[in-house]
Amino acid sequence: MPGYLDTGMNFIDVEDVAAGHWLAAEKGRVGERYILGNKNMTLKDFLQTLARIAGRPTPRLQIPYAVAWLAGAASTGLSYLTGREPAIPLDGVRMAHAPMYYDASKAVRELGLPQTPIEEAIRKAVGWFRDHGYVRT
């Protein structure tokens, strides 16, 4: 990955999401909504953590939004001609324009939503991708 956008999002271990669905069905109050999340991080911080755990280089280039938008538009347009998935989906670029930070404290408090450390979730994910041949060691 050559670069990143200046954005951020909420990260959570997929196993915690699965548990959160179960907990909501078991303990959730009818009509209530629960955000299943854990840690808000900038994309840069997430990628630095991922690179450290995976032993890979960290993307260093912060790409301006306008450049990413143009690349996404070109990639998405080309995908219509080739029938292949775009390498840079324009919808993904648009979503990254503003940080998507969330507060999951209600789900933690009312449901007991697990909060596995993000570093542990990344370690598990990296292991899975390596075990299945998606990442070279």
Backbone as ProteinMPNN parsed JSONL, in Angstrom:
{"seq_chain_A": "MPGYLDTGMNFIDVEDVAAGHWLAAEKGRVGERYILGNKNMTLKDFLQTLARIAGRPTPRLQIPYAVAWLAGAASTGLSYLTGREPAIPLDGVRMAHAPMYYDASKAVRELGLPQTPIEEAIRKAVGWFRDHGYVRT", "coords_chain_A": {"N_chain_A": [[0.852, -1.165, 0.0], [0.849, 2.017, -1.057], [0.245, 4.528, 0.102], [-1.801, 6.612, 2.274], [-4.941, 8.005, 3.372], [-5.793, 10.986, 5.179], [-7.574, 10.174, 7.602], [-9.835, 8.506, 9.837], [-11.066, 5.805, 11.871], [-13.28, 3.52, 13.604], [-12.188, 0.635, 15.169], [-12.56, -2.891, 15.696], [-12.315, -6.174, 17.024], [-13.266, -8.891, 15.034], [-14.374, -11.136, 16.227], [-15.349, -10.064, 18.577], [-17.392, -8.523, 17.523], [-19.126, -10.517, 16.601], [-19.763, -11.693, 19.073], [-21.006, -9.48, 20.193], [-23.365, -9.26, 18.667], [-24.687, -11.567, 19.497], [-24.902, -11.012, 22.242], [-26.536, -8.744, 22.128], [-28.901, -9.863, 21.199], [-29.479, -11.477, 23.353], [-29.373, -9.812, 25.7], [-30.041, -7.249, 24.997], [-32.127, -4.3, 24.942], [-35.419, -4.008, 23.732], [-35.977, -2.076, 20.863], [-33.774, -0.482, 21.267], [-30.534, 0.651, 20.165], [-27.232, -0.455, 19.467], [-23.841, 0.325, 19.312], [-21.331, -1.519, 17.976], [-18.258, -1.425, 18.675], [-14.783, -0.514, 19.241], [-11.975, 0.763, 19.379], [-11.096, 4.018, 18.483], [-9.121, 5.146, 15.88], [-6.624, 6.897, 14.005], [-6.153, 6.438, 10.489], [-3.492, 6.378, 9.797], [-2.231, 5.731, 12.269], [-3.334, 3.184, 12.674], [-2.291, 1.784, 10.441], [0.442, 1.97, 11.009], [0.568, 0.395, 13.316], [-0.296, -2.064, 12.283], [1.782, -2.524, 10.405], [3.982, -2.779, 12.117], [3.3, -5.111, 13.566], [3.011, -6.972, 11.494], [5.501, -6.924, 10.405], [6.18, -5.419, 8.199], [6.818, -2.709, 5.862], [5.777, 0.605, 6.75], [3.223, 2.515, 5.228], [4.162, 5.639, 3.941], [3.383, 7.895, 2.623], [1.139, 10.472, 2.72], [-1.784, 10.822, 1.103], [-3.309, 13.381, -0.718], [-6.785, 14.249, -0.486], [-8.087, 15.025, -2.904], [-6.455, 13.92, -4.89], [-6.725, 11.205, -4.312], [-9.458, 10.97, -4.805], [-9.603, 11.469, -7.578], [-8.07, 9.303, -8.507], [-9.671, 7.211, -7.584], [-12.018, 7.697, -9.051], [-11.085, 7.28, -11.668], [-10.225, 4.595, -11.486], [-12.608, 3.305, -10.791], [-14.195, 3.967, -12.996], [-12.753, 2.643, -15.022], [-13.187, 0.061, -14.194], [-15.798, -0.429, -14.967], [-15.491, -0.786, -17.662], [-13.793, -3.007, -17.855], [-14.969, -4.955, -16.3], [-13.952, -5.823, -13.945], [-13.248, -5.661, -10.402], [-12.751, -2.424, -8.962], [-9.465, -1.174, -8.3], [-9.144, 0.962, -6.64], [-11.773, 1.842, -5.095], [-14.211, 4.281, -5.719], [-16.328, 4.847, -3.985], [-15.251, 4.014, -1.551], [-13.188, 5.877, -1.223], [-14.705, 8.197, -0.973], [-16.061, 7.624, 1.426], [-13.938, 7.726, 3.187], [-13.426, 10.373, 3.429], [-14.224, 11.798, 5.692], [-13.474, 11.352, 9.135], [-14.571, 8.407, 10.85], [-15.522, 8.043, 13.698], [-16.629, 6.396, 16.65], [-18.635, 5.81, 19.602], [-18.736, 3.196, 21.708], [-19.54, 2.748, 24.273], [-22.072, 2.351, 25.453], [-22.845, -0.201, 24.539], [-20.825, -1.696, 25.714], [-21.308, -1.217, 28.425], [-24.089, -1.959, 28.798], [-24.434, -4.417, 27.482], [-22.143, -5.874, 27.903], [-20.175, -5.961, 25.986], [-17.317, -7.388, 24.589], [-13.934, -6.139, 24.628], [-11.497, -6.654, 23.03], [-8.044, -6.043, 22.827], [-6.904, -4.012, 20.164], [-4.434, -4.495, 18.997], [-4.102, -7.22, 19.505], [-6.195, -8.242, 17.964], [-5.308, -7.514, 15.419], [-2.96, -9.03, 15.292], [-4.067, -11.639, 15.242], [-5.475, -11.479, 12.825], [-3.41, -10.998, 10.948], [-2.021, -13.393, 11.258], [-3.97, -15.199, 10.293], [-4.22, -14.356, 7.595], [-1.612, -14.909, 6.72], [-1.484, -17.696, 7.159], [-3.27, -18.562, 5.26], [-2.111, -17.951, 2.893], [-2.181, -15.338, 1.84], [-0.384, -13.384, 2.478], [3.022, -12.884, 2.119], [5.74, -14.25, 3.965]], "CA_chain_A": [[0.0, 0.0, 0.0], [1.795, 3.126, -1.167], [-0.069, 5.696, 0.909], [-3.022, 6.588, 3.071], [-5.66, 9.266, 3.499], [-5.89, 11.523, 6.532], [-8.899, 9.839, 8.1], [-9.803, 7.615, 10.978], [-12.264, 4.984, 12.018], [-13.361, 2.706, 14.795], [-11.772, -0.736, 14.912], [-12.985, -3.885, 16.68], [-12.051, -7.562, 16.668], [-14.458, -9.495, 14.43], [-14.971, -12.054, 17.198], [-16.118, -9.218, 19.491], [-18.617, -8.155, 16.802], [-20.004, -11.691, 16.662], [-20.25, -11.776, 20.453], [-21.919, -8.354, 20.39], [-24.667, -9.616, 18.091], [-25.288, -12.544, 20.397], [-25.249, -10.304, 23.479], [-27.679, -7.867, 21.852], [-30.087, -10.724, 21.131], [-29.74, -12.012, 24.692], [-29.493, -8.812, 26.759], [-30.422, -5.939, 24.478], [-33.491, -3.829, 25.188], [-36.201, -3.841, 22.511], [-36.021, -0.698, 20.372], [-32.49, 0.194, 21.467], [-29.47, 0.369, 19.2], [-25.927, -0.574, 20.111], [-22.689, 0.416, 18.419], [-20.343, -2.552, 18.28], [-16.97, -0.849, 18.324], [-13.773, -0.596, 20.289], [-10.969, 1.822, 19.469], [-10.986, 5.002, 17.414], [-7.716, 5.357, 15.502], [-6.4, 7.442, 12.671], [-5.693, 5.398, 9.567], [-2.031, 6.348, 9.906], [-1.878, 4.963, 13.469], [-3.683, 1.788, 12.44], [-1.332, 1.206, 9.504], [1.72, 1.821, 11.712], [0.428, -0.769, 14.19], [-0.332, -3.218, 11.388], [3.122, -2.73, 9.849], [4.845, -3.271, 13.197], [2.932, -6.494, 13.88], [3.236, -7.817, 10.312], [6.891, -6.852, 9.983], [6.18, -4.827, 6.86], [7.025, -1.257, 5.909], [4.615, 1.47, 6.944], [3.018, 3.51, 4.17], [4.662, 6.929, 4.419], [2.851, 8.99, 1.832], [-0.245, 10.882, 2.954], [-2.315, 11.208, -0.2], [-4.37, 14.395, -0.623], [-8.095, 13.709, -0.832], [-8.397, 15.265, -4.325], [-5.698, 12.935, -5.675], [-7.381, 9.913, -4.09], [-10.758, 11.007, -5.483], [-9.347, 11.296, -9.016], [-7.638, 7.918, -8.716], [-10.846, 6.378, -7.385], [-12.922, 7.892, -10.192], [-10.481, 6.614, -12.825], [-10.232, 3.154, -11.241], [-14.001, 2.85, -10.843], [-14.601, 4.066, -14.398], [-12.092, 1.568, -15.746], [-13.801, -1.215, -13.806], [-17.005, -0.614, -15.784], [-15.063, -1.263, -18.984], [-13.127, -4.304, -17.769], [-15.773, -5.905, -15.55], [-13.217, -6.211, -12.733], [-13.397, -4.768, -9.259], [-11.772, -1.327, -9.001], [-8.363, -1.231, -7.33], [-9.415, 2.065, -5.712], [-13.202, 2.134, -5.258], [-14.566, 5.671, -5.45], [-17.154, 4.902, -2.774], [-14.347, 3.915, -0.408], [-12.513, 7.173, -1.086], [-15.712, 9.137, -0.445], [-16.298, 7.309, 2.839], [-12.753, 8.086, 3.967], [-13.266, 11.825, 3.465], [-14.382, 12.272, 7.073], [-13.248, 10.284, 10.108], [-15.767, 7.71, 11.33], [-15.274, 7.655, 15.079], [-17.866, 6.04, 17.332], [-18.557, 5.513, 21.027], [-19.418, 1.933, 21.97], [-19.639, 2.561, 25.722], [-23.39, 1.82, 25.802], [-22.803, -1.653, 24.316], [-19.931, -2.265, 26.73], [-21.978, -1.098, 29.715], [-25.363, -2.666, 28.895], [-24.371, -5.778, 26.945], [-20.895, -6.552, 28.244], [-19.423, -6.138, 24.742], [-15.874, -7.56, 24.807], [-13.054, -5.126, 24.053], [-10.185, -7.24, 22.775], [-7.112, -5.021, 22.343], [-6.793, -3.98, 18.706], [-3.181, -5.127, 18.628], [-4.343, -8.658, 19.493], [-7.043, -8.516, 16.794], [-4.448, -7.399, 14.241], [-2.094, -10.213, 15.309], [-4.866, -12.778, 14.783], [-5.778, -11.29, 11.4], [-2.167, -11.205, 10.2], [-1.782, -14.841, 11.275], [-4.927, -15.839, 9.399], [-3.842, -14.049, 6.211], [-0.395, -15.667, 6.412], [-1.809, -19.122, 7.11], [-4.051, -18.831, 4.051], [-1.327, -17.61, 1.714], [-2.438, -14.002, 1.311], [0.756, -12.519, 2.81], [4.306, -13.564, 2.136], [6.481, -14.01, 5.21]], "C_chain_A": [[0.899, 1.23, 0.0], [1.502, 4.301, -0.246], [-1.401, 5.543, 1.605], [-3.67, 7.967, 3.045], [-5.658, 9.699, 4.958], [-7.326, 11.317, 7.006], [-8.747, 8.95, 9.316], [-11.096, 6.847, 11.069], [-12.2, 4.211, 13.321], [-13.053, 1.256, 14.421], [-12.235, -1.636, 16.046], [-12.647, -5.27, 16.142], [-13.346, -8.182, 16.141], [-15.133, -10.472, 15.392], [-15.779, -11.281, 18.241], [-17.425, -8.762, 18.838], [-19.614, -9.312, 16.864], [-20.591, -11.839, 18.065], [-21.256, -10.662, 20.728], [-23.299, -8.615, 19.821], [-25.402, -10.581, 19.015], [-25.76, -11.862, 21.688], [-26.451, -9.389, 23.282], [-28.969, -8.675, 21.797], [-30.488, -11.215, 22.524], [-30.094, -10.932, 25.717], [-30.028, -7.459, 26.3], [-31.875, -5.601, 24.776], [-34.178, -3.581, 23.845], [-36.257, -2.356, 22.148], [-34.728, 0.076, 20.54], [-31.527, -0.186, 20.356], [-28.145, 0.402, 19.932], [-24.839, -0.498, 19.058], [-21.669, -0.612, 18.876], [-18.993, -2.045, 17.795], [-15.999, -0.998, 19.477], [-12.922, 0.663, 20.291], [-10.995, 2.723, 18.237], [-9.502, 5.259, 17.154], [-7.665, 6.081, 14.168], [-5.94, 6.289, 11.782], [-4.176, 5.258, 9.638], [-1.6, 5.514, 11.114], [-2.183, 3.481, 13.296], [-2.65, 1.123, 11.538], [0.051, 1.046, 10.127], [1.69, 0.601, 12.632], [0.44, -2.049, 13.368], [1.063, -3.533, 10.85], [4.074, -3.296, 10.896], [4.566, -4.746, 13.481], [3.258, -7.424, 12.72], [4.686, -7.822, 9.858], [7.039, -6.32, 8.57], [6.44, -3.336, 6.974], [5.698, -0.506, 6.069], [4.45, 2.378, 5.737], [3.394, 4.892, 4.7], [4.007, 8.12, 3.753], [1.398, 9.271, 2.187], [-0.773, 11.464, 1.649], [-3.395, 12.263, -0.01], [-5.696, 13.814, -1.119], [-8.397, 13.876, -2.322], [-7.685, 14.255, -5.222], [-6.351, 11.552, -5.532], [-8.724, 9.862, -4.819], [-10.575, 10.792, -6.987], [-8.923, 9.859, -9.333], [-8.821, 6.96, -8.568], [-11.83, 6.481, -8.536], [-12.386, 7.167, -11.425], [-10.552, 5.095, -12.668], [-11.648, 2.589, -11.345], [-14.522, 2.905, -12.274], [-14.021, 2.94, -15.232], [-12.731, 0.211, -15.429], [-15.087, -1.481, -14.589], [-16.65, -1.178, -17.163], [-14.502, -2.685, -18.932], [-13.976, -5.379, -17.088], [-15.097, -6.404, -14.285], [-13.497, -5.213, -11.618], [-12.367, -3.644, -9.342], [-10.687, -1.507, -7.942], [-8.561, -0.169, -6.249], [-10.887, 2.437, -5.877], [-13.527, 3.575, -4.855], [-15.43, 5.787, -4.199], [-16.299, 4.813, -1.513], [-13.609, 5.213, -0.148], [-13.476, 8.186, -0.483], [-15.965, 8.886, 1.042], [-15.142, 7.772, 3.714], [-12.579, 9.598, 4.102], [-13.38, 12.396, 4.879], [-14.141, 11.104, 8.025], [-14.582, 9.697, 10.588], [-15.465, 7.149, 12.716], [-16.607, 7.421, 15.783], [-17.594, 5.708, 18.789], [-19.392, 4.266, 21.31], [-19.669, 1.708, 23.461], [-20.999, 2.018, 26.159], [-23.411, 0.298, 25.637], [-21.906, -2.34, 25.345], [-20.659, -2.314, 28.069], [-23.216, -2.004, 29.812], [-25.3, -4.124, 28.441], [-23.18, -6.578, 27.447], [-20.063, -6.839, 27.009], [-17.939, -6.293, 25.045], [-15.079, -6.464, 24.088], [-11.646, -5.689, 23.918], [-9.247, -6.144, 22.287], [-6.918, -5.136, 20.821], [-5.508, -4.652, 18.243], [-3.332, -6.648, 18.559], [-5.196, -9.051, 18.283], [-6.213, -8.469, 15.512], [-3.528, -8.615, 14.16], [-2.839, -11.44, 14.782], [-5.139, -12.67, 13.286], [-4.545, -11.54, 10.541], [-1.85, -12.697, 10.141], [-2.705, -15.575, 10.315], [-4.546, -15.603, 7.939], [-2.566, -14.791, 5.809], [-0.695, -17.147, 6.25], [-2.557, -19.503, 5.822], [-3.387, -18.332, 2.771], [-1.568, -16.24, 1.099], [-1.293, -13.028, 1.555], [2.015, -13.371, 2.801], [5.041, -13.249, 3.43], [7.895, -13.603, 4.938]], "O_chain_A": [[1.634, 1.458, 0.961], [2.428, 5.008, 0.151], [-2.045, 4.496, 1.54], [-3.022, 8.966, 2.734], [-5.535, 8.871, 5.861], [-8.181, 12.184, 6.828], [-7.632, 8.682, 9.763], [-12.092, 7.19, 10.431], [-11.202, 4.246, 14.04], [-13.608, 0.725, 13.459], [-12.301, -1.218, 17.202], [-12.691, -5.5, 14.934], [-14.405, -8.011, 16.745], [-16.356, -10.613, 15.362], [-16.786, -11.786, 18.737], [-18.445, -8.63, 19.514], [-20.796, -9.112, 17.143], [-21.788, -12.084, 18.217], [-22.248, -10.879, 21.423], [-24.301, -8.235, 20.426], [-26.594, -10.422, 19.276], [-26.871, -12.103, 22.161], [-27.293, -9.271, 24.172], [-30.007, -8.231, 22.288], [-31.672, -11.35, 22.833], [-31.013, -11.115, 26.514], [-30.42, -6.627, 27.118], [-32.735, -6.478, 24.853], [-33.581, -3.01, 22.932], [-36.542, -1.501, 22.987], [-34.596, 1.179, 20.011], [-31.688, -1.212, 19.695], [-27.949, 1.166, 20.876], [-24.906, -1.177, 18.033], [-21.201, -0.581, 20.015], [-18.637, -2.222, 16.63], [-16.333, -1.528, 20.537], [-13.128, 1.543, 21.126], [-10.925, 2.252, 17.102], [-8.734, 5.549, 18.071], [-8.535, 5.91, 13.314], [-5.405, 5.292, 12.266], [-3.643, 4.153, 9.549], [-0.702, 4.68, 10.998], [-1.403, 2.624, 13.712], [-2.183, 0.023, 11.833], [0.762, 0.091, 9.813], [2.67, -0.139, 12.719], [1.118, -3.012, 13.726], [1.475, -4.693, 10.844], [4.875, -4.183, 10.602], [5.497, -5.539, 13.621], [3.729, -8.541, 12.934], [5.067, -8.635, 9.017], [7.933, -6.737, 7.834], [6.302, -2.759, 8.053], [4.652, -0.938, 5.584], [5.429, 2.955, 5.263], [2.982, 5.267, 5.797], [4.071, 9.236, 4.269], [0.528, 8.424, 1.985], [-0.268, 12.472, 1.156], [-4.312, 12.061, 0.786], [-5.728, 13.0, -2.042], [-8.916, 12.949, -2.943], [-8.257, 13.789, -6.207], [-6.505, 10.826, -6.514], [-9.087, 8.831, -5.385], [-11.313, 10.019, -7.597], [-9.373, 9.277, -10.32], [-8.955, 6.009, -9.338], [-12.411, 5.48, -8.954], [-13.144, 6.514, -12.143], [-10.9, 4.389, -13.614], [-11.856, 1.521, -11.92], [-15.217, 1.99, -12.717], [-14.718, 2.348, -16.056], [-12.803, -0.669, -16.286], [-15.426, -2.636, -14.846], [-17.413, -1.946, -17.749], [-14.711, -3.473, -19.854], [-13.736, -6.572, -17.273], [-15.607, -7.308, -13.622], [-13.923, -4.083, -11.857], [-11.23, -3.881, -9.749], [-10.965, -1.942, -6.825], [-8.194, -0.372, -5.092], [-11.215, 3.27, -6.722], [-13.154, 4.022, -3.771], [-15.274, 6.736, -3.431], [-16.597, 5.469, -0.515], [-13.423, 5.61, 1.002], [-13.106, 8.945, 0.413], [-16.07, 9.831, 1.824], [-15.35, 8.167, 4.861], [-11.684, 10.057, 4.812], [-12.704, 13.369, 5.216], [-14.563, 9.982, 7.745], [-15.581, 10.406, 10.713], [-15.193, 5.96, 12.886], [-17.582, 8.137, 15.555], [-16.471, 5.37, 19.165], [-20.615, 4.286, 21.167], [-19.978, 0.589, 23.869], [-21.071, 1.288, 27.147], [-23.934, -0.412, 26.496], [-22.207, -3.446, 25.792], [-20.629, -3.331, 28.763], [-23.376, -2.731, 30.792], [-26.03, -4.969, 28.959], [-23.196, -7.808, 27.424], [-19.331, -7.828, 26.965], [-17.351, -5.425, 25.69], [-15.515, -5.937, 23.065], [-10.721, -5.255, 24.605], [-9.626, -5.377, 21.402], [-6.786, -6.234, 20.281], [-5.496, -5.31, 17.203], [-2.769, -7.293, 17.676], [-4.943, -10.077, 17.651], [-6.4, -9.297, 14.62], [-3.334, -9.172, 13.08], [-2.302, -12.193, 13.97], [-5.044, -13.662, 12.563], [-4.628, -12.219, 9.518], [-1.455, -13.208, 9.093], [-2.268, -16.476, 9.599], [-4.548, -16.536, 7.136], [-2.454, -15.252, 4.673], [-0.216, -17.783, 5.311], [-2.472, -20.643, 5.364], [-4.006, -18.292, 1.708], [-1.194, -16.007, -0.051], [-1.226, -11.972, 0.925], [2.06, -14.445, 3.403], [4.978, -12.127, 3.934], [8.659, -13.362, 5.874]]}, "name": "protein", "num_of_chains": 1, "seq": "MPGYLDTGMNFIDVEDVAAGHWLAAEKGRVGERYILGNKNMTLKDFLQTLARIAGRPTPRLQIPYAVAWLAGAASTGLSYLTGREPAIPLDGVRMAHAPMYYDASKAVRELGLPQTPIEEAIRKAVGWFRDHGYVRT"}
